[in-house]
Amino acid sequence: VANTFTNLTTVSDGTLLLAKTSGGAVSNLTVNGGGSRLIAPVVRYAAGISPASPMISGTLTINSSANASGQLDFNGATDTVANVTINTATATFDNRPIVNTGSGGVLTINSLNITPVDQFVSTLDSGSGTLKLGGSLNFTSANANAQAKITGNLDLNGTRIFNVKDPGTSRAPVYDLGINAIISNGSLIMTNTGRLYLGGMNTYTGQTLVGDGVAAGTVIVGAGASIAASANVMVNSNATLQLDHAQGLGSNAVVTIESFGGSSAIGKINLNFSGATQRVARLYFEPSPSPIVSARPGVTWGASGSGAQYTNQYFSGPGVLMASGGDLQVANRAVSDLIIFSGRPSLEVVEALGGSGETEGSIRGSLDWFTRHQEADG
């Protein structure tokens, strides 16, 4: 039978054990920091239970103090929480607001909001179980060096938005939100101005979308990490995809780099490795509004000085990227757009379109003939 009390339940000391197997236990629940005590208050599920209805029917808020951080231990249980807000902005230490000390279990969170503290890391650790998302994840940092991290296993459970917002000041850490968990089952969309670090050998097969076309956000695929199972990777205007090694993407990946308004708002790939080639299936340059698909087999792309056969402003870093196959589709403004993103002399532009010096000469000869024989009225 569900408890009928609907007001706020607050845990400021000790441990609250959630052990009901049917009906909700609490509505809105707040777990505070330890006050003057060094021992964190804990809300813990009974080991391995699977309640028929969510134990927490409202919002779970986990706060911190200068001495301790509140904590939820799902302890191998399987349950769903509608909204979780983690606010550790007053902590003076690394903290773990969500842990799993049991075996297995799945904690589904429909809306997850994280606000960490400057200089320290808030870690959500699924242990041998899984954190499953039922909606968006929102990271907001009020300080330059605040970080959060998810470890263990993360189930996207569909298409999920990671809204990662930085404070807009100079920042020392490599990332704002780091996901060292193995990510599975869905598509990942990163929005806003922050830096999302992926540190696991991820298995999700849906799309990876970097940026919302406006904000200058970054997704970093760390050394030893991979999104190789993601078949479609798109880097939107102003955003950056950083690859810290040459196997960050899969050889079957279709990669699209978008630009809008010429060189003023372009997507970028930072090939942050050397001595190796990142191989993908196809490479698309998409200068809006005229799409160009460039994927000549065996052609390498990179930044100036990388040693790539073709260089342009879409790339940075010492590494190179090669598309193993594909076709070349040309739309309106195709030649001018190709010149913009190729950054190469005209002959190489023609070769990128599948032509040669001979075809260029024929075209110029035809234009000369047309000019000489054009009538005065046009």
N, C-alpha and C positions, 0 to 999 in steps of 0.2 A: 504494500500500500504506500502510495506517495505521501511524503510529508506535505502539509498544507501551508506551512510557514513560508511566506513569499518575500519577507524583508531581507535586508543584507545580513549575511553571516560573516563575522570577522574573526580571524585566527591571528593572535598576536603573541602567542607563546605555546610551547608544547606541540602535540600532534593531534590532528583530527583524522580519525579513521573512517573512510567511506566503505561501508560493508553491505549496503542494501543490494539485493539481487533483483528487486522489482520495485518500480516507482521511484521518483526522484528523491534525492536526499536533501539538497539545498537548492535555492534559487540563485541569487547573486552571492558570490563568495569572494572575500578579500583575504589574502594571506600577507600580513605585514612583515617588515623586517623585525629584528630581535630587540629593538629599542636599545637599552643599555646592556643587554645580554649578548654574548658571543655565539649562542646556539640559535640556529635559524628555526622559526616555526615551520611545521611541515603539514601538508595535507597529503595523506597516503591512502591509496586504494587497498582494500583487502587483496591479498595475493591472488592473481590470476582470475579474478571474477569477470563475468561478462553480463552486466545488468541488462535487463530487458528494456529499460528506459534510461536516458542520460542521468547520471548522478547529479550533475550540475546543470540545471536547466537554463540558467541565465548567463551572466558574465563572470568569468574568473579573472581577478586582478591580483597580480603578484608584485608586491612592493619590496623595497629594500630600505635599510637604515645604514648608518655609518659603520655598524658592527656586524650585521648579518642580513641575508636576503631571504625572503620567503621562498618556499619551494613546494612544487607539486611532484610527487612520486607516483607514477601510474603503476608501478610494481607488478608488471606482467598482465595487467587488466586490459580489457578491450571496452572502450567507451567513447562517447562523442561529447565534446564541449562546444557550445555554439560560438562563444567569443572568449578569447584569451588576450589580456593586455598585460604586458610585462614592462614594468617601470622600475628600473634599477638606477635611476639617475642620481641617487644620493649615496650609492655604495662607494666604498673606498678599497675595493678588492675585486679580483675576478670572482664570478659567482655562477651558480648553476640553478636557474629558476625552475627548470623541468628536468627530471631524471627518471630513470627506470631501473630500479634495483632488483626487479624480478626477472623472470625468464619469458621472452616473447612478449606478446601483447601488442595492441594497436590503439593509439590515442589519436582520434580524429578531431581536428580543430577547424571549425568552419570559417573563422576569421581570426588571424593572428597579428597582433600589433606589438612591436618591440621598440622600446626606448632605452638604450644602454647609457652607461656613464662614461665620462671622459677618462682616458688612460687605462680603462679596464675592459674585460671581455665578459659578456653574458653568454653562457653556453647552454643550449637545449640539447640534451643527450638522450636518444632513444634506447641506448644500450643494445641488447639483443632483439628488442622489439622494433616498432615502426611508428614514426610520426606521420600521420596522413592529413593532407590539406583538403578541406572542403570548400575553400574560397581563397581570397587573396592574402598575401603576407605583406605587411607594411612595416618598414624599418625607418625610424626617424631619429636622427642624431642631432642633439642640441650642442654637441661639443666636437672639436676638431678630431680627437683621437678615440672616440667611442666606437666599440665594435661589438658585434654579436656573432655567434657561431652555432651551427647545427651539426651534430655528429650522429653517427649510427646509420639509420635508414630513413629516407624521406620519400613517401609516396605522394606524387602530385595528384593522383586521382582525377585526372582531367587536365584541362588547360588552365594554368595558374599564373597570375600576375605577381611578380616580386617588385613591389614599389619601394625602391631603395633611395632614400633622400639623404644627401650629405648636408653639413651645416654651411657650406659655401665659404669655408675658410681653408687656410693651408692645413694639410693633413699629413701626418707621419706614417700611419699604418698603410700596409699594402692594400687593404680592403676595408669596407664598412661592414658588409654582411658576408660571412664565409660559410659555405655549405660543404663541409667535409664528409657529410653523409653520402651514401649511394642513393642517387635520385632515380626513381622508376616511374613508369606508368603515366604518361601524359605529355604535355607540351609546356615549355617554359617561356614566359614573356617577362623581360626586365624593363622597367620604366623608371623615370626620374634621373637625378643627377649623380647618384652614388656609384659605388664600385661593388659589384657582386662577384665573389670569388668562388669558383667551383673546384673542389679539391679531391673528388672521388672518381672512381671508374664507373661512371653513370650508365644506366641501362635504358633510360626513357627513349622512346622511338619517335615521339612527336616533334613538332617544330621547336627550334630555338630562335626567338626573336629578340634582338638586342636593340633597345631603344624604342622610343615612341615617335621618332621623327622630329622631335623638338628639343628635348633635354639631352645634354651631353653626358650620358651615362656610359659605364664600362662593364663588360663581363670579362672576367679573367679565367681562362682554363689553365690551372696551375700545372707545374712540372709533375708528371706522373698521373695527372688527371685526364679525363676523356669525356667527350660528348659524342663518341664515335657512332652510337646507335641512332643519333638524331639525323634523320635523312635530309632535312631542310633547315638551313641556317641562313637567317637574314639579318644584315646589319643596316639599320635605318640611318637616315641623315642625322649628323651630329654625334652619333654613338660610336663606340669603339669595341671591337672584339679583340682581346689580347690572348695569343696562344704562346704559352711558355715552353712548349716543346712541339716537335713535328708530328706527333700522333694525337694531337688534341681533337682533331676532327676525323671522321671516318672517310675511307676511300670511296664510299658510296654517297657522300654528302653533296647536295646541290647548294652552292653558296651564292647568295645575292648581296651585292653591295649597292646601296641606294644613295643617290645624291639629289639635291633639290636646289635649283638656283645656281647651277655651275659649281665653282670651287668653294663657294662661301658656306655651304652646308652639305657636307659629304659624310657618308659612313666610312669607317676606316677599320683595317685589320692590322694590328701590331704583331708582326711575326717575330716574337721576342725569343729567338733561338738562332743558332748558327750551325753550319756544317751539315744541314739536312734539308729535305724538301717535304713540305706538307702536301700530300696528294689528296685530291678530291675528285668527284665524278664530273662536275660541271661548275663553271664560274660565270656568274652573270653580273654584268655592270648595268645598272638601271638608272640612267640619268633622266629624271622625270621632266617632261611627260613622255619621252620617247625611249622605249626599252631597247637595249642592245644586248644580245647574248653572245658572249665571247668565250669559247671553250675549245680552241684548237688543240688537238691532242699533242702533248709533249712540249707545250709552250709554258715557260715559267714567268711568273709575275712577282714583283716585289718593289721595294723602295729603291731609290737611287743609291748606288753603292753596294747593293746586295748581291750583284752578279746575275740578277734575273735578266732574261731576254727582253722583257718589257717592264718598264717602271712607270709609276704614276703616283699621284698624291693620295690614292686610296690605301696605300701601304706604308708601313714604317717598320723599323727593325731590320736586323741582318738576315733574317730567313727568307725563303722563297716558297711560293705556292704554285702547284701545277694541276691543271685540269686534265684528266685522262681521256675525256671524250666530250661530245656535244656537237652542236651546230652553231651557225652564225646567222642570226636573224636581224635584219636591218629595217628600221622604221623611219618615220619622218625625222629630219634633223640628224640622221644617223652619222653621216660623215663628220659634221661639226662636233657632235657629241663625242665621237671616237677620238677626234683630235684633242678635245678637252681632257679626256681621261687617260689618253695614251702618253702624252707628254713626249712624243717621239717625232722625228722628222717625217715629212710627207710620204716618202717611199715606204717607211715601216708601217705607216697607217694603211697604205694600200696593201701591203703584205698581210697585215692583220685582218684585212677584209678578204683575203684569199687571192689577191692579185700579185703583180710583179712590176718591175721597172718597165717592161714592154707594154703592159696594159696602161700604166700611167702615161707613157709616151703617146700611146694611141689616143687616149682621152684628151691630152693637151693638144695634139695635132687636130683633132676634131673641133675643139673649141676655137683654135686659131682659124680654121677654115670657116667656122660659123661667124666669127667676128668679121672676117674679111668680106663675106658675102651677105651680111645682114643689111636689110634695107633701112632707109632712114627713119621710117615710121616704126621700126622695131619688129 
